[in-house]
Amino acid sequence: MPDWSIAVVGAGSFGTALASLLAERHHVTLVARNSEVADEINQFHQNTRYLPTVALHSSLCAVNHFSAVKNPKLVVLAVPSHAMRRVAKGISPDITPDASVVHVTKGLEVATLKRMSEVILDELPQLEGNRLAVLSGPSHAEELSVGLPTTMVAASQSQAMAELVQELFMGRNLRVYTNPDVTGVELGGSLKNIIALGCGISDGLQYGDNAKAALLTRGMVEITRLGLSMGASFSTFSGLTGIGDLIVTGTSKHSRNWKTGYLLGQGLSLQAALDQVGMVVEGVKTTQAAVRLANQYHVHMPIAEAIYQVLFEGKSPKTAVEDLMGRTRRHEVEEFIQESTLHWQLP
């Protein structure tokens, strides 16, 4: 594939890792929030704030203004969920008729309960969904940035768009699959952060592997319940952006959500834990959104509700676990899941 002009908006750990990876084969501009980060990338090929030990590709160029999105054929949005609407609105005047957008954000907008693709289309209606995709999956920036094998999923309502993202991003150490289930891919990537907080809490309490395995398994049931109620496909949650992303986020030392939960389990307050992590922890806001969505769709999510109580109602982590263990007896397979297979729309 010939060189593409690509702008990556967001110079956090994942945006920086993707930009450096794409710069191996394309002309890439990374849009940073402040000039100090941009200057460091341009002069020293480093982003010590987020990837302190990684040497970035020498051709990567960084700026700290949105005008960089005027010319690229592809814009990658790698900003936190709470900033997505502001950023999408800010770049809207500069998105050209032939440009496409892909986002990599794993979160929900708390105020509206919308997924990120819905937020983007609110502010960039000219995309009409056919030039919008989400790229997600088990992909810690710390590993992706140093070339460790990684797999992801590109989802779009347009098969051509999903395959374009697949072609642009796929490389020697990054394998990309495609999927028409935008709803499932976005929900899987967002909701797993809640369960990862729970896994960290369990580890912080020294509850062992049995408890964590139960949280991962039953947490996946809750994610799937809500996802199906919102129109996602069951098979998506059995894949990379479901169980795959849940495993890596709930067990890895690189996971901000796991680390935050671990600190909570060790007795720190939420604010103290967030201060120590020092980066955006998407699972906190996603927990707020998920509990509201569960109520809206009448979906039973006891783990998410327990984590909400720990985060926002002052419940002790130990009491939350005891209450989960003491709930009414249930069958493991308590509902029949009707498989639904999604397909791309015909052009």
N, C-alpha and C positions, 0 to 999 in steps of 0.2 A: 504494500500500500504506500502511495506517495506521502511525503510530509504533509501534515495538517497543521494549521495554526490553531492552537488551543489555549484558552485562558482558564486557569484554575483559581477560583475565588475562595479564599480561606487558607491561611498559612499556619494552621494548627498541625498536629502531628500527621494526620491522615492526608490532608490536602497537600502538605509538603512532600510526603512519601509518594503520592500519586504523581505530582508534578515532576519530581525527579525521575520517576520511572518512565513517564511519557516523554520526557526530554531526551531519552536515548534514541527516539525515532521521529520526534516531531518538534516543531517550534513551539515552545511553551512559555507562557508568561504567568507567573504566580502573583496574585493580588493579595498583599498582606494588609492587615489593619493599621499598622504603624510603620513609619519610615525606618526605624531602627532595625526591625526584622528584615525589611527589604534590603537595606544597606548591607547587613551581615551576609545575607544570601548572595548578593551580587559580588561582594568583595572577598568573602572567605568560603563561599559554597557550604555554609553551615546554617542551621537553625537551632542554636544551642538551647533555646527555650523549650522546644518540644522534642527534638531529636538530637540530643547533645553529642552523641558519638558517631553520627552518620555524616559521611562526605557526600554532598549532593552533586548531581551531574553538573559539569562545568558549563554547559550551555544554558542552564536554567536562568531565566531573567525574572527579577521580582520588582514590583511597583507597589505603591500604596494608594492607588486611585482607580476608580471604576472604568475610566476611559479605555483601559486595556481590553475590555470586552467588545469594543466597536468593530474590530476586524475579524476575530477568530471565527472559524466555522463551527467550533464546539466550545461551549462554556460549561465547566464543571463547577458545581456549587458544593463546597465542602465547609459549610458554616454550621454552627449549632442551631438546633431547631428554633430556639427563641429569637434568633436573628434572621431566620430565613425570609420572612415576609418583608422585613426592612431591606434586606439585600436584593431580593427579587424586584421589589419596587424601584430600587436605586438603579438597577441595570436595565430596566425595561426600555427606556428610550434608546438604548444602544444595541439592542438585540436586532440584528438585521434579518430580512425575510428568509435568508438561506441558512441561518444559524440554527443549531440544535443545542439542547441543554440536557445534562445528566447530573443528578444529585447523588450524594453519598451519605446523606444525613440520616441517622437512626434515632428518630424521635417524633413526637406528635406536638402540635400546637395546643397548648393548654387552654387558651381562651376560646377556641372554636372547636376543639377536638378533631381537627382536620389532619390528615396525613400530609407529608411534605409535598407530594405531587399536586395535591389539591390546593395547597397554599401557593405554590409556584404558578399554577394555572390561573389562580385568582389575579395575580399581578402580571402575568405574561400570557394573556389570553390568545395572543397571536400564535402561540405554539400549537394550540388545539390538540394537545396530547400526542400527536403523531411525530413531533420532534422533541419529545420529552421522554427520558428514561431514568430509572433508578439503578444504581450499581451497589450491590450489598453482598454480605456473606462473611464467613469467619476470617477476618483479615486485620490483625493488629498491625498498626503502622510500624512498630518497632521491628517486626519481622519482614514485612513487605519491603521496607526501605533498605534492607541489607541483602535482598535477593533470596530469602528463604521461600520455598514453594508455597504458593497461596492459590486458593480457588474462590471465585466470586460468581455472582449471577447478575446479568443485565436483564431488567424487566421493562417492558413498554407495551402499550396497547398496539403499537405498530411493530410487526415482525422485522421490517426493514430497519427500523431505528434500533431495536435490540441487537440485531446482527451487526449494525454499524459500530455500536459500542463494543461489542465482542471483538470485532476486528481491530479497533483502535487500541484497546487496552491489553489484549492477549499478547503474551510474550513468553520468553524462555522460562521464567519462574512464576508467571501469573496465568492461570487457566480460567477462562470465562465461559460460563454456560448462559443460555437464554431461557426466558420464561415469560408467558403472556400475563401472569398473575401479579399485576402491580400492587394490588391491595394486600395480598398475602406476603409478598416480599417486603413491603414497607412495614407491615405489622409485625412480622417475624423479627426483623432487625430492631424494631423499637421495643416490643414487649419483653424480649429476652433480657433486656437490661434490668427489669424489675426482679426477675428471678435471680440474676447475677448478684444483685444486692442481697437477696436472701441467702445465697450460697456463701457470700462473704460474712454475713452475720453469723451463720452456722459455724464457719471456720473460726471466727473470732471468739465464739463461745466454746471452742474446742469440742464440738459435737461429733466430729469424725466423718468418715467416708459414707457410712450408711445413711446418715441424715442428708448429706449433700446429694447422694444419688436419688433419694426420695424427692428432694426439692427440684432437681433437674427434671425428673420424670413427671411428677404431678404438675410442675410448673408448665411443662410442655402441653399438658392436657388443658390447662387454663388458657394458654395462648391460642390453642387450636379452637377451643370453644368460642372465644370472642371473634377470632378470625372468620370462622364459618358463619357466625351470625352477621358479620359485616360483608359477606359475599366472597371471601377468599376460597381457594381450593385446598382441600385437605392435603393433597400430595405436596404442596409447597412447604408445609410445616414438617414434612418428613425429609426435607432436603437441606441444602447448604444454608439457606437463609432462615431455616427453622431450627431443627435439632443441631445442625452444624454450628451456627452462630451461638446458640445457647451453650453448647459445650465449651467453646473457647472463651466466651465471656464469663461463664460461671466458674471456670477453673484456672484461668491464666493469671500469672503474676503481672502481666501487662494490663489487665482489665481495671479501668478506673472504677467501674461499678462494683466489682468484687472487692477492691481495696477499700472503697467507702464503706461497704457493708462490714468488712472485717474490722475496721476501726470502730464502727458502731457496736459491734459485738464485743469489742475490747473495752467499751464503756465511754467512748467519746460522744459528745453531742454531734448532731448533724452538721452544724456550722463548723465545729472544730475539725470534723472529718473532711469536709469539703475544702477547708483551708489547707489541710495537710496534703490532700491530693493535688490541689493547685491548678486543676483543669476542669473543663465542663464535664459533669457527670449526668448524662442524659437520663439515666434511670430515675432520678429524683422527680423531675417534672413529668416524665412518662407515667410514673405511678399515680400522680394526680389525675392525669387524663384517663388512664386505664380504668380506675375505679369509677369515674363518672360514666365512661362508655359501658362498663359492665352493668351499671344501674339502668342506663338508657336502653340497652339491649336485653336486659333481664338475664344476664349471664352470671353463673356462680364462679367467683374467683377468690377463694378464701386466702390463698397465699398473698396475692396482690393486696387484699384488704388488710391483712396482718402487717405487711410491710408499710402500707400507708399509715397505720396506727403508730408504728415505731417512728416513722419519719416526721409525722405532722401532729400526732396527738399525745406524744410523750410516753407511750407504752414501752416498757422495758423489753429488749429483745428476748430475754429469757422467758418472760411471761407470754410473749407472742408465740413462741415455739410451743410452750406448754399448752396454750389454748388450741393451737393447730392439732396437736397430738390428741387432745381430749375431745375432739368433735364427735358428733354422732357417727356410729358405724355406717359404712357404705360399701357397696360393691365397687371393685376397681373399674370394671367396664359398666358404667352406669348409664350410658346413653349409646344409642346406635348412630353411627356416623355414616351418612350417605355420601359416598364419594361423588365429587363433581369435578369434571375435567374441563379446564378452560382452554380455549383456542383463540388464536389471533383473528381479528376481524379481517374480512376480505377487503383489499384496497378498493 
